[in-house]
């Protein structure tokens, strides 16, 4: 029995917000990237000093030449 694993390649973008950026402003930035750039939220980390870092990802679309 053979198994087939789908290998999906992603590209990543990291958004970094300082501690003075509100949660609403950070959420709005992620929302705009998601709506217009087809990015999705992959990971979020809030560091001790209040710096917020968010990783966004999207699938890399491979296009095959037809002619």
PyMOL Python script that loads the backbone (N, CA, C, O; Angstrom):
from pymol import cmd

cmd.read_pdbstr("""\
ATOM      1  N   UNK A   1       0.846  -1.170   0.000  1.00  0.00           N
ATOM      2  CA  UNK A   1       0.000   0.000   0.000  1.00  0.00           C
ATOM      3  C   UNK A   1       0.891   1.231   0.000  1.00  0.00           C
ATOM      4  O   UNK A   1       1.764   1.355   0.858  1.00  0.00           O
ATOM      5  N   UNK A   2       0.694   2.122  -0.919  1.00  0.00           N
ATOM      6  CA  UNK A   2       1.533   3.308  -0.998  1.00  0.00           C
ATOM      7  C   UNK A   2       0.785   4.509  -0.431  1.00  0.00           C
ATOM      8  O   UNK A   2      -0.427   4.652  -0.589  1.00  0.00           O
ATOM      9  N   UNK A   3       1.545   5.355   0.227  1.00  0.00           N
ATOM     10  CA  UNK A   3       0.952   6.559   0.805  1.00  0.00           C
ATOM     11  C   UNK A   3       1.458   7.767   0.041  1.00  0.00           C
ATOM     12  O   UNK A   3       2.612   7.813  -0.384  1.00  0.00           O
ATOM     13  N   UNK A   4       0.592   8.730  -0.124  1.00  0.00           N
ATOM     14  CA  UNK A   4       0.955   9.953  -0.813  1.00  0.00           C
ATOM     15  C   UNK A   4       0.784  11.107   0.170  1.00  0.00           C
ATOM     16  O   UNK A   4      -0.291  11.291   0.740  1.00  0.00           O
ATOM     17  N   UNK A   5       1.839  11.874   0.363  1.00  0.00           N
ATOM     18  CA  UNK A   5       1.799  13.022   1.275  1.00  0.00           C
ATOM     19  C   UNK A   5       1.821  14.290   0.459  1.00  0.00           C
ATOM     20  O   UNK A   5       2.707  14.487  -0.373  1.00  0.00           O
ATOM     21  N   UNK A   6       0.865  15.138   0.688  1.00  0.00           N
ATOM     22  CA  UNK A   6       0.820  16.417  -0.029  1.00  0.00           C
ATOM     23  C   UNK A   6       1.821  17.376   0.615  1.00  0.00           C
ATOM     24  O   UNK A   6       1.716  17.703   1.797  1.00  0.00           O
ATOM     25  N   UNK A   7       2.769  17.808  -0.166  1.00  0.00           N
ATOM     26  CA  UNK A   7       3.756  18.768   0.322  1.00  0.00           C
ATOM     27  C   UNK A   7       3.289  20.158  -0.086  1.00  0.00           C
ATOM     28  O   UNK A   7       3.290  20.492  -1.271  1.00  0.00           O
ATOM     29  N   UNK A   8       2.903  20.945   0.861  1.00  0.00           N
ATOM     30  CA  UNK A   8       2.447  22.291   0.592  1.00  0.00           C
ATOM     31  C   UNK A   8       3.530  23.257   1.035  1.00  0.00           C
ATOM     32  O   UNK A   8       3.975  23.229   2.183  1.00  0.00           O
ATOM     33  N   UNK A   9       3.945  24.103   0.121  1.00  0.00           N
ATOM     34  CA  UNK A   9       4.941  25.104   0.448  1.00  0.00           C
ATOM     35  C   UNK A   9       4.242  26.405   0.832  1.00  0.00           C
ATOM     36  O   UNK A   9       3.270  26.823   0.203  1.00  0.00           O
ATOM     37  N   UNK A  10       4.757  27.018   1.865  1.00  0.00           N
ATOM     38  CA  UNK A  10       4.223  28.287   2.331  1.00  0.00           C
ATOM     39  C   UNK A  10       5.309  29.344   2.309  1.00  0.00           C
ATOM     40  O   UNK A  10       6.494  29.041   2.446  1.00  0.00           O
ATOM     41  N   UNK A  11       4.894  30.580   2.137  1.00  0.00           N
ATOM     42  CA  UNK A  11       5.789  31.690   2.355  1.00  0.00           C
ATOM     43  C   UNK A  11       5.305  32.390   3.623  1.00  0.00           C
ATOM     44  O   UNK A  11       4.112  32.397   3.928  1.00  0.00           O
ATOM     45  N   UNK A  12       6.237  32.971   4.345  1.00  0.00           N
ATOM     46  CA  UNK A  12       5.914  33.563   5.638  1.00  0.00           C
ATOM     47  C   UNK A  12       6.234  35.043   5.664  1.00  0.00           C
ATOM     48  O   UNK A  12       7.144  35.507   4.976  1.00  0.00           O
ATOM     49  N   UNK A  13       5.485  35.774   6.456  1.00  0.00           N
ATOM     50  CA  UNK A  13       5.730  37.187   6.709  1.00  0.00           C
ATOM     51  C   UNK A  13       5.575  37.391   8.211  1.00  0.00           C
ATOM     52  O   UNK A  13       4.619  36.908   8.816  1.00  0.00           O
ATOM     53  N   UNK A  14       6.516  38.105   8.800  1.00  0.00           N
ATOM     54  CA  UNK A  14       6.486  38.347  10.249  1.00  0.00           C
ATOM     55  C   UNK A  14       6.135  39.810  10.486  1.00  0.00           C
ATOM     56  O   UNK A  14       6.796  40.710   9.970  1.00  0.00           O
ATOM     57  N   UNK A  15       5.085  40.035  11.274  1.00  0.00           N
ATOM     58  CA  UNK A  15       4.701  41.385  11.679  1.00  0.00           C
ATOM     59  C   UNK A  15       5.103  41.566  13.137  1.00  0.00           C
ATOM     60  O   UNK A  15       4.809  40.715  13.977  1.00  0.00           O
ATOM     61  N   UNK A  16       5.775  42.675  13.437  1.00  0.00           N
ATOM     62  CA  UNK A  16       6.209  42.958  14.797  1.00  0.00           C
ATOM     63  C   UNK A  16       5.592  44.284  15.245  1.00  0.00           C
ATOM     64  O   UNK A  16       5.668  45.286  14.533  1.00  0.00           O
ATOM     65  N   UNK A  17       4.988  44.278  16.419  1.00  0.00           N
ATOM     66  CA  UNK A  17       4.353  45.471  16.975  1.00  0.00           C
ATOM     67  C   UNK A  17       4.977  45.770  18.326  1.00  0.00           C
ATOM     68  O   UNK A  17       5.212  44.863  19.125  1.00  0.00           O
ATOM     69  N   UNK A  18       5.247  47.055  18.580  1.00  0.00           N
ATOM     70  CA  UNK A  18       5.827  47.413  19.874  1.00  0.00           C
ATOM     71  C   UNK A  18       4.742  47.439  20.947  1.00  0.00           C
ATOM     72  O   UNK A  18       3.562  47.253  20.651  1.00  0.00           O
ATOM     73  N   UNK A  19       5.141  47.664  22.167  1.00  0.00           N
ATOM     74  CA  UNK A  19       4.193  47.584  23.279  1.00  0.00           C
ATOM     75  C   UNK A  19       3.184  48.716  23.295  1.00  0.00           C
ATOM     76  O   UNK A  19       2.183  48.645  24.009  1.00  0.00           O
ATOM     77  N   UNK A  20       3.435  49.765  22.515  1.00  0.00           N
ATOM     78  CA  UNK A  20       2.511  50.902  22.469  1.00  0.00           C
ATOM     79  C   UNK A  20       1.403  50.707  21.437  1.00  0.00           C
ATOM     80  O   UNK A  20       0.452  51.489  21.396  1.00  0.00           O
ATOM     81  N   UNK A  21       1.515  49.683  20.614  1.00  0.00           N
ATOM     82  CA  UNK A  21       0.487  49.384  19.621  1.00  0.00           C
ATOM     83  C   UNK A  21      -0.649  48.637  20.308  1.00  0.00           C
ATOM     84  O   UNK A  21      -0.431  47.638  20.993  1.00  0.00           O
ATOM     85  N   UNK A  22      -1.855  49.136  20.114  1.00  0.00           N
ATOM     86  CA  UNK A  22      -3.001  48.489  20.765  1.00  0.00           C
ATOM     87  C   UNK A  22      -3.324  47.162  20.094  1.00  0.00           C
ATOM     88  O   UNK A  22      -2.916  46.898  18.963  1.00  0.00           O
ATOM     89  N   UNK A  23      -4.052  46.353  20.806  1.00  0.00           N
ATOM     90  CA  UNK A  23      -4.470  45.053  20.275  1.00  0.00           C
ATOM     91  C   UNK A  23      -5.373  45.237  19.055  1.00  0.00           C
ATOM     92  O   UNK A  23      -5.311  44.455  18.106  1.00  0.00           O
ATOM     93  N   UNK A  24      -6.207  46.271  19.085  1.00  0.00           N
ATOM     94  CA  UNK A  24      -7.100  46.553  17.960  1.00  0.00           C
ATOM     95  C   UNK A  24      -6.319  46.958  16.714  1.00  0.00           C
ATOM     96  O   UNK A  24      -6.677  46.552  15.608  1.00  0.00           O
ATOM     97  N   UNK A  25      -5.257  47.752  16.874  1.00  0.00           N
ATOM     98  CA  UNK A  25      -4.438  48.151  15.728  1.00  0.00           C
ATOM     99  C   UNK A  25      -3.705  46.954  15.131  1.00  0.00           C
ATOM    100  O   UNK A  25      -3.612  46.832  13.910  1.00  0.00           O
ATOM    101  N   UNK A  26      -3.187  46.078  15.976  1.00  0.00           N
ATOM    102  CA  UNK A  26      -2.501  44.873  15.495  1.00  0.00           C
ATOM    103  C   UNK A  26      -3.485  43.970  14.766  1.00  0.00           C
ATOM    104  O   UNK A  26      -3.160  43.415  13.716  1.00  0.00           O
ATOM    105  N   UNK A  27      -4.670  43.821  15.310  1.00  0.00           N
ATOM    106  CA  UNK A  27      -5.699  42.989  14.682  1.00  0.00           C
ATOM    107  C   UNK A  27      -6.100  43.556  13.324  1.00  0.00           C
ATOM    108  O   UNK A  27      -6.321  42.801  12.377  1.00  0.00           O
ATOM    109  N   UNK A  28      -6.194  44.887  13.224  1.00  0.00           N
ATOM    110  CA  UNK A  28      -6.553  45.528  11.960  1.00  0.00           C
ATOM    111  C   UNK A  28      -5.479  45.279  10.899  1.00  0.00           C
ATOM    112  O   UNK A  28      -5.804  45.036   9.737  1.00  0.00           O
ATOM    113  N   UNK A  29      -4.205  45.338  11.288  1.00  0.00           N
ATOM    114  CA  UNK A  29      -3.117  45.084  10.337  1.00  0.00           C
ATOM    115  C   UNK A  29      -3.165  43.646   9.816  1.00  0.00           C
ATOM    116  O   UNK A  29      -2.980  43.404   8.623  1.00  0.00           O
ATOM    117  N   UNK A  30      -3.413  42.703  10.714  1.00  0.00           N
ATOM    118  CA  UNK A  30      -3.516  41.291  10.294  1.00  0.00           C
ATOM    119  C   UNK A  30      -4.735  41.094   9.398  1.00  0.00           C
ATOM    120  O   UNK A  30      -4.677  40.348   8.420  1.00  0.00           O
ATOM    121  N   UNK A  31      -5.822  41.752   9.727  1.00  0.00           N
ATOM    122  CA  UNK A  31      -7.048  41.646   8.931  1.00  0.00           C
ATOM    123  C   UNK A  31      -6.818  42.159   7.504  1.00  0.00           C
ATOM    124  O   UNK A  31      -7.289  41.551   6.543  1.00  0.00           O
ATOM    125  N   UNK A  32      -6.097  43.272   7.367  1.00  0.00           N
ATOM    126  CA  UNK A  32      -5.825  43.821   6.037  1.00  0.00           C
ATOM    127  C   UNK A  32      -4.930  42.887   5.222  1.00  0.00           C
ATOM    128  O   UNK A  32      -5.159  42.700   4.027  1.00  0.00           O
ATOM    129  N   UNK A  33      -3.915  42.301   5.858  1.00  0.00           N
ATOM    130  CA  UNK A  33      -3.063  41.350   5.146  1.00  0.00           C
ATOM    131  C   UNK A  33      -3.868  40.131   4.711  1.00  0.00           C
ATOM    132  O   UNK A  33      -3.666  39.615   3.612  1.00  0.00           O
ATOM    133  N   UNK A  34      -4.767  39.675   5.553  1.00  0.00           N
ATOM    134  CA  UNK A  34      -5.580  38.497   5.235  1.00  0.00           C
ATOM    135  C   UNK A  34      -6.548  38.786   4.097  1.00  0.00           C
ATOM    136  O   UNK A  34      -6.738  37.956   3.208  1.00  0.00           O
ATOM    137  N   UNK A  35      -7.159  39.964   4.129  1.00  0.00           N
ATOM    138  CA  UNK A  35      -8.173  40.282   3.133  1.00  0.00           C
ATOM    139  C   UNK A  35      -7.569  40.567   1.764  1.00  0.00           C
ATOM    140  O   UNK A  35      -8.078  40.084   0.752  1.00  0.00           O
ATOM    141  N   UNK A  36      -6.503  41.335   1.719  1.00  0.00           N
ATOM    142  CA  UNK A  36      -5.956  41.772   0.433  1.00  0.00           C
ATOM    143  C   UNK A  36      -4.788  40.918  -0.053  1.00  0.00           C
ATOM    144  O   UNK A  36      -4.533  40.861  -1.256  1.00  0.00           O
ATOM    145  N   UNK A  37      -4.078  40.257   0.849  1.00  0.00           N
ATOM    146  CA  UNK A  37      -2.924  39.490   0.433  1.00  0.00           C
ATOM    147  C   UNK A  37      -3.080  37.997   0.581  1.00  0.00           C
ATOM    148  O   UNK A  37      -2.153  37.240   0.290  1.00  0.00           O
ATOM    149  N   UNK A  38      -4.252  37.559   1.034  1.00  0.00           N
ATOM    150  CA  UNK A  38      -4.546  36.130   1.236  1.00  0.00           C
ATOM    151  C   UNK A  38      -3.626  35.473   2.254  1.00  0.00           C
ATOM    152  O   UNK A  38      -3.291  34.296   2.120  1.00  0.00           O
ATOM    153  N   UNK A  39      -3.218  36.220   3.263  1.00  0.00           N
ATOM    154  CA  UNK A  39      -2.388  35.685   4.336  1.00  0.00           C
ATOM    155  C   UNK A  39      -3.297  35.116   5.416  1.00  0.00           C
ATOM    156  O   UNK A  39      -4.437  35.554   5.570  1.00  0.00           O
ATOM    157  N   UNK A  40      -2.789  34.135   6.168  1.00  0.00           N
ATOM    158  CA  UNK A  40      -3.511  33.598   7.321  1.00  0.00           C
ATOM    159  C   UNK A  40      -2.580  33.614   8.519  1.00  0.00           C
ATOM    160  O   UNK A  40      -1.367  33.467   8.373  1.00  0.00           O
ATOM    161  N   UNK A  41      -3.141  33.792   9.689  1.00  0.00           N
ATOM    162  CA  UNK A  41      -2.358  33.854  10.914  1.00  0.00           C
ATOM    163  C   UNK A  41      -1.864  32.462  11.268  1.00  0.00           C
ATOM    164  O   UNK A  41      -2.648  31.519  11.373  1.00  0.00           O
ATOM    165  N   UNK A  42      -0.551  32.344  11.453  1.00  0.00           N
ATOM    166  CA  UNK A  42       0.052  31.058  11.748  1.00  0.00           C
ATOM    167  C   UNK A  42       0.452  30.943  13.215  1.00  0.00           C
ATOM    168  O   UNK A  42       0.256  29.901  13.841  1.00  0.00           O
ATOM    169  N   UNK A  43       1.016  32.024  13.757  1.00  0.00           N
ATOM    170  CA  UNK A  43       1.523  31.967  15.127  1.00  0.00           C
ATOM    171  C   UNK A  43       1.589  33.370  15.709  1.00  0.00           C
ATOM    172  O   UNK A  43       1.843  34.333  14.986  1.00  0.00           O
ATOM    173  N   UNK A  44       1.362  33.487  17.004  1.00  0.00           N
ATOM    174  CA  UNK A  44       1.463  34.762  17.709  1.00  0.00           C
ATOM    175  C   UNK A  44       2.236  34.563  19.002  1.00  0.00           C
ATOM    176  O   UNK A  44       2.000  33.605  19.739  1.00  0.00           O
ATOM    177  N   UNK A  45       3.167  35.482  19.272  1.00  0.00           N
ATOM    178  CA  UNK A  45       3.938  35.445  20.512  1.00  0.00           C
ATOM    179  C   UNK A  45       3.955  36.846  21.096  1.00  0.00           C
ATOM    180  O   UNK A  45       4.192  37.823  20.386  1.00  0.00           O
ATOM    181  N   UNK A  46       3.703  36.938  22.398  1.00  0.00           N
ATOM    182  CA  UNK A  46       3.822  38.201  23.111  1.00  0.00           C
ATOM    183  C   UNK A  46       4.990  38.061  24.078  1.00  0.00           C
ATOM    184  O   UNK A  46       4.978  37.210  24.967  1.00  0.00           O
ATOM    185  N   UNK A  47       5.996  38.907  23.892  1.00  0.00           N
ATOM    186  CA  UNK A  47       7.206  38.822  24.701  1.00  0.00           C
ATOM    187  C   UNK A  47       7.052  39.610  25.997  1.00  0.00           C
ATOM    188  O   UNK A  47       6.095  40.367  26.167  1.00  0.00           O
ATOM    189  N   UNK A  48       7.991  39.427  26.897  1.00  0.00           N
ATOM    190  CA  UNK A  48       7.919  40.000  28.235  1.00  0.00           C
ATOM    191  C   UNK A  48       7.814  41.525  28.229  1.00  0.00           C
ATOM    192  O   UNK A  48       7.088  42.085  29.050  1.00  0.00           O
ATOM    193  N   UNK A  49       8.508  42.202  27.340  1.00  0.00           N
ATOM    194  CA  UNK A  49       8.463  43.658  27.280  1.00  0.00           C
ATOM    195  C   UNK A  49       7.207  44.205  26.642  1.00  0.00           C
ATOM    196  O   UNK A  49       7.023  45.421  26.593  1.00  0.00           O
ATOM    197  N   UNK A  50       6.345  43.344  26.157  1.00  0.00           N
ATOM    198  CA  UNK A  50       5.100  43.774  25.534  1.00  0.00           C
ATOM    199  C   UNK A  50       5.152  43.771  24.013  1.00  0.00           C
ATOM    200  O   UNK A  50       4.168  44.114  23.359  1.00  0.00           O
ATOM    201  N   UNK A  51       6.293  43.388  23.444  1.00  0.00           N
ATOM    202  CA  UNK A  51       6.403  43.311  21.985  1.00  0.00           C
ATOM    203  C   UNK A  51       5.583  42.124  21.500  1.00  0.00           C
ATOM    204  O   UNK A  51       5.675  41.023  22.043  1.00  0.00           O
ATOM    205  N   UNK A  52       4.787  42.363  20.479  1.00  0.00           N
ATOM    206  CA  UNK A  52       3.911  41.331  19.917  1.00  0.00           C
ATOM    207  C   UNK A  52       4.428  40.977  18.529  1.00  0.00           C
ATOM    208  O   UNK A  52       4.638  41.868  17.705  1.00  0.00           O
ATOM    209  N   UNK A  53       4.635  39.700  18.259  1.00  0.00           N
ATOM    210  CA  UNK A  53       5.125  39.242  16.955  1.00  0.00           C
ATOM    211  C   UNK A  53       4.140  38.222  16.404  1.00  0.00           C
ATOM    212  O   UNK A  53       3.758  37.273  17.089  1.00  0.00           O
ATOM    213  N   UNK A  54       3.734  38.435  15.148  1.00  0.00           N
ATOM    214  CA  UNK A  54       2.755  37.562  14.513  1.00  0.00           C
ATOM    215  C   UNK A  54       3.324  37.033  13.201  1.00  0.00           C
ATOM    216  O   UNK A  54       3.831  37.798  12.380  1.00  0.00           O
ATOM    217  N   UNK A  55       3.236  35.724  13.013  1.00  0.00           N
ATOM    218  CA  UNK A  55       3.685  35.083  11.781  1.00  0.00           C
ATOM    219  C   UNK A  55       2.465  34.831  10.911  1.00  0.00           C
ATOM    220  O   UNK A  55       1.495  34.218  11.355  1.00  0.00           O
ATOM    221  N   UNK A  56       2.513  35.302   9.673  1.00  0.00           N
ATOM    222  CA  UNK A  56       1.461  35.061   8.702  1.00  0.00           C
ATOM    223  C   UNK A  56       2.013  34.127   7.634  1.00  0.00           C
ATOM    224  O   UNK A  56       3.211  34.144   7.351  1.00  0.00           O
ATOM    225  N   UNK A  57       1.162  33.327   7.050  1.00  0.00           N
ATOM    226  CA  UNK A  57       1.600  32.435   5.985  1.00  0.00           C
ATOM    227  C   UNK A  57       0.555  32.384   4.897  1.00  0.00           C
ATOM    228  O   UNK A  57      -0.625  32.651   5.125  1.00  0.00           O
ATOM    229  N   UNK A  58       1.017  32.032   3.695  1.00  0.00           N
ATOM    230  CA  UNK A  58       0.109  31.779   2.575  1.00  0.00           C
ATOM    231  C   UNK A  58       0.755  30.751   1.667  1.00  0.00           C
ATOM    232  O   UNK A  58       1.978  30.628   1.609  1.00  0.00           O
ATOM    233  N   UNK A  59      -0.084  30.022   0.966  1.00  0.00           N
ATOM    234  CA  UNK A  59       0.405  28.981   0.069  1.00  0.00           C
ATOM    235  C   UNK A  59       1.098  29.616  -1.128  1.00  0.00           C
ATOM    236  O   UNK A  59       0.664  30.643  -1.650  1.00  0.00           O
ATOM    237  N   UNK A  60       2.171  28.987  -1.544  1.00  0.00           N
ATOM    238  CA  UNK A  60       2.857  29.404  -2.762  1.00  0.00           C
ATOM    239  C   UNK A  60       2.146  28.727  -3.920  1.00  0.00           C
ATOM    240  O   UNK A  60       2.061  27.501  -3.976  1.00  0.00           O
ATOM    241  N   UNK A  61       1.643  29.521  -4.831  1.00  0.00           N
ATOM    242  CA  UNK A  61       0.895  29.003  -5.982  1.00  0.00           C
ATOM    243  C   UNK A  61       1.884  28.708  -7.107  1.00  0.00           C
ATOM    244  O   UNK A  61       2.519  29.613  -7.647  1.00  0.00           O
ATOM    245  N   UNK A  62       2.002  27.441  -7.445  1.00  0.00           N
ATOM    246  CA  UNK A  62       2.871  27.024  -8.545  1.00  0.00           C
ATOM    247  C   UNK A  62       2.041  27.011  -9.828  1.00  0.00           C
ATOM    248  O   UNK A  62       0.988  26.376  -9.879  1.00  0.00           O
ATOM    249  N   UNK A  63       2.503  27.698 -10.847  1.00  0.00           N
ATOM    250  CA  UNK A  63       1.781  27.784 -12.109  1.00  0.00           C
ATOM    251  C   UNK A  63       2.552  27.009 -13.157  1.00  0.00           C
ATOM    252  O   UNK A  63       3.756  27.201 -13.329  1.00  0.00           O
ATOM    253  N   UNK A  64       1.845  26.130 -13.858  1.00  0.00           N
ATOM    254  CA  UNK A  64       2.472  25.363 -14.929  1.00  0.00           C
ATOM    255  C   UNK A  64       2.163  26.013 -16.269  1.00  0.00           C
ATOM    256  O   UNK A  64       1.044  26.455 -16.531  1.00  0.00           O
ATOM    257  N   UNK A  65       3.167  26.055 -17.087  1.00  0.00           N
ATOM    258  CA  UNK A  65       3.015  26.630 -18.417  1.00  0.00           C
ATOM    259  C   UNK A  65       2.174  25.689 -19.275  1.00  0.00           C
ATOM    260  O   UNK A  65       2.391  24.477 -19.261  1.00  0.00           O
ATOM    261  N   UNK A  66       1.219  26.235 -20.018  1.00  0.00           N
ATOM    262  CA  UNK A  66       0.321  25.409 -20.815  1.00  0.00           C
ATOM    263  C   UNK A  66       0.689  25.393 -22.288  1.00  0.00           C
ATOM    264  O   UNK A  66       0.286  24.481 -23.011  1.00  0.00           O
ATOM    265  N   UNK A  67       1.441  26.377 -22.747  1.00  0.00           N
ATOM    266  CA  UNK A  67       1.776  26.417 -24.182  1.00  0.00           C
ATOM    267  C   UNK A  67       3.255  26.492 -24.396  1.00  0.00           C
ATOM    268  O   UNK A  67       3.713  26.533 -25.538  1.00  0.00           O
TER     269      UNK A  67
END
""", "prot")
cmd.dss("prot")
cmd.show_as("cartoon", "prot")
cmd.util.cbc("prot")
cmd.orient("prot")
